Amino acid sequence: MAPFRILVADDHEVVRKGLVALLQAQPDWQVVGEASEGREAVDKAQQLRPDVVILDIGMPNLNGLEATRQILKSNPQARVLILTLHDSDQVVREVLDAGARGFLLKSDAARDLVAAVEALRRDKTYFTSKVAAMVLEGYLKGGKPGATFTPGRNRLTPREREIVQLLAEGKSTKEVAVALGLSVKTAETHRSNIMRKLQLHSVSDLVLYAVRNNIVHVVQAGLE
């Protein structure tokens, strides 16, 4: 039987190596790749075609939610498990909307990671009871789970959300252009369009918007 192939992405090496050790201990499971940031995770997922991708939600350059969208666009058969520090309603909705099949708190990873990945291996989902309740509520209301989002964020295209993250992380327009393979003029146009769409007037406003909408994550007490 072919090994079950897993890709692990987390920007903290100690955390990532711990996850890999737990996974490699399982018979017939193979960690085929590791990534330390979101864009690398997308590239490796395209190259390696893993069965399951484990993504930290708060990675630099491309967060786990955007990485999930891009990975599933190129490989719809992949199953994504999101790791996060928080299970706020907004985070849960965004994880579901991105298309992830599983959601695991980092505080529970040592205990529940193997069970979560095993669920995805069996083509099931894995969510905390809180998330499951929200999924059910979404269906009972007749809408798809994750439908209630921040209006401003919904107006942004995937490319614009990438640019918001890079700008909020402190990159210049030129650095954004290089990172995304765009001309500086195109990156400047995107930036102007974003500021106009969101009615923002400064980079500090943009950073605040990105934090509030989980595009970037604030590091608190060394937890992320």
C-alpha positions in Angstrom: 0.0 0.0 0.0 1.3 3.4 -0.9 2.4 5.6 2.1 0.1 8.3 3.3 1.8 11.6 2.3 1.8 14.7 4.5 3.2 18.2 4.1 3.7 20.3 7.3 4.0 24.1 7.3 4.7 26.2 10.4 7.1 29.1 10.7 8.4 28.0 14.1 11.0 25.2 13.6 10.5 23.7 17.1 6.8 23.4 16.6 7.2 22.1 13.0 9.7 19.4 14.1 7.5 18.3 16.9 4.6 17.9 14.5 6.7 15.9 12.1 8.0 13.6 14.9 4.4 12.8 15.9 3.4 12.1 12.3 6.5 10.0 11.4 5.8 7.7 14.3 2.7 6.4 12.6 3.0 3.3 10.4 2.8 4.0 6.7 2.6 7.8 7.2 5.3 9.8 5.4 6.1 13.5 5.8 7.2 14.3 2.3 8.0 18.0 2.9 8.2 20.9 5.3 7.7 24.6 4.8 8.4 27.6 7.0 6.1 30.1 5.4 2.9 30.2 3.3 4.2 30.7 -0.2 6.7 27.9 0.3 3.9 25.7 1.4 1.9 26.4 -1.7 4.9 25.7 -3.9 5.7 22.4 -2.2 2.1 21.3 -2.2 2.1 21.8 -6.0 5.4 19.9 -6.4 4.8 17.1 -4.0 1.0 16.6 -4.3 0.6 15.4 -0.6 -2.6 13.7 0.6 -2.8 16.1 3.6 -1.4 19.5 4.2 -1.0 20.8 7.7 -0.9 24.6 7.8 -0.3 27.1 10.6 -2.8 29.9 10.2 -0.3 32.7 11.1 2.6 32.3 8.7 4.6 35.1 7.1 4.4 36.1 3.4 1.2 34.1 2.9 -1.1 33.2 5.8 -2.6 29.7 6.2 -6.0 30.7 4.9 -4.7 32.1 1.7 -2.3 29.2 1.3 -5.3 26.8 1.7 -7.2 28.6 -1.0 -4.3 28.4 -3.4 -3.4 24.8 -2.6 -7.0 23.6 -3.1 -7.3 25.6 -6.3 -4.4 23.6 -7.9 -5.1 20.3 -6.1 -8.8 20.0 -5.1 -8.1 16.4 -3.8 -5.8 17.6 -1.1 -7.1 17.8 2.5 -6.1 20.7 4.6 -5.8 20.8 8.4 -5.4 24.3 9.9 -3.6 24.8 13.2 -4.4 27.9 15.2 -4.1 29.4 18.6 -7.6 30.7 18.7 -11.1 29.4 17.9 -13.0 32.6 17.7 -16.1 32.7 15.6 -14.5 34.7 12.9 -11.4 32.5 12.7 -13.7 29.4 12.4 -15.7 30.9 9.7 -12.7 31.9 7.7 -11.2 28.4 8.0 -14.4 26.8 6.8 -14.7 29.3 3.9 -11.1 28.7 2.8 -12.0 25.0 2.3 -10.1 23.3 5.1 -11.3 19.9 6.2 -10.0 20.1 9.7 -9.3 22.6 12.4 -7.1 22.0 15.4 -6.0 24.3 18.3 -2.2 24.3 18.8 -2.8 23.7 22.5 -4.4 20.4 21.5 -1.9 19.3 18.9 0.2 17.0 21.0 -2.9 15.1 22.0 -5.1 15.2 19.0 -2.9 15.7 15.9 -2.8 12.0 15.0 -6.6 11.6 15.4 -7.2 14.7 13.3 -5.0 13.6 10.4 -6.4 10.1 10.6 -9.9 11.6 10.2 -8.8 13.4 7.1 -7.0 10.3 5.8 -10.4 8.5 6.0 -11.9 11.4 4.0 -13.8 12.7 7.1 -13.6 16.1 8.7 -12.1 17.0 12.1 -13.4 20.0 14.1 -13.7 20.9 17.7 -17.2 20.7 19.2 -17.4 24.5 18.9 -16.7 24.4 15.2 -19.0 21.5 14.6 -21.8 23.5 16.3 -21.1 26.5 14.1 -21.2 24.3 11.0 -24.5 22.9 12.0 -25.9 26.3 12.7 -24.8 27.5 9.3 -26.7 24.7 7.6 -29.8 25.1 9.7 -30.0 28.8 8.7 -29.9 27.7 5.1 -26.6 29.3 4.2 -23.2 27.7 3.7 -20.9 27.7 6.7 -18.7 30.7 6.9 -21.0 32.9 5.0 -20.9 35.9 7.4 -17.6 37.7 6.8 -16.2 41.1 7.2 -17.6 43.0 4.2 -14.4 44.8 3.4 -12.4 41.6 3.2 -14.9 40.0 0.8 -14.4 42.8 -1.6 -10.7 42.0 -2.0 -9.5 39.6 -4.6 -7.1 36.8 -3.6 -4.2 38.8 -5.1 -5.2 41.9 -3.2 -5.3 39.9 0.1 -1.8 38.7 -0.7 -0.6 42.3 -1.2 -2.3 43.5 2.0 -0.5 40.8 4.0 2.9 41.7 2.5 2.4 45.5 3.0 1.2 44.9 6.6 4.3 42.8 7.2 6.4 45.9 6.4 7.4 45.2 2.8 7.8 48.1 0.4 5.8 48.2 -2.9 9.0 47.2 -4.7 9.5 44.2 -2.4 5.8 43.2 -2.9 6.4 43.4 -6.7 9.4 41.1 -6.5 7.7 38.7 -4.1 4.7 38.3 -6.5 6.5 38.6 -9.8 4.8 41.9 -10.7 6.1 45.1 -12.1 6.4 47.9 -9.6 3.8 49.9 -11.5 1.3 47.0 -11.2 2.0 46.6 -7.5 1.5 50.3 -7.0 -1.8 50.1 -8.9 -3.0 47.2 -6.7 -2.0 49.1 -3.6 -4.0 52.2 -4.7 -7.0 50.1 -5.5 -6.9 48.4 -2.1 -6.7 51.6 -0.2 -9.6 53.0 -2.2 -11.7 49.9 -1.8 -11.2 49.7 1.9 -11.3 53.5 2.4 -8.0 53.5 4.2 -5.6 56.5 4.2 -2.3 55.2 5.6 -0.1 52.1 6.0 -1.0 52.1 9.7 -4.7 51.8 8.8 -3.8 49.0 6.5 -1.9 47.1 9.2 -4.8 47.5 11.6 -7.3 46.2 8.9 -5.0 43.2 8.3 -4.8 42.3 12.0 -8.5 42.7 12.5 -9.3 40.5 9.6 -6.8 37.7 10.4 -4.7 38.5 7.3 -1.7 38.9 9.6 -1.3 37.9 13.2 0.2 39.9 16.0 2.8 38.0 18.0 1.8 37.9 21.7 4.1 36.7 24.4 6.0 34.5 22.0 3.0 32.3 21.4 3.0 32.6 17.6 
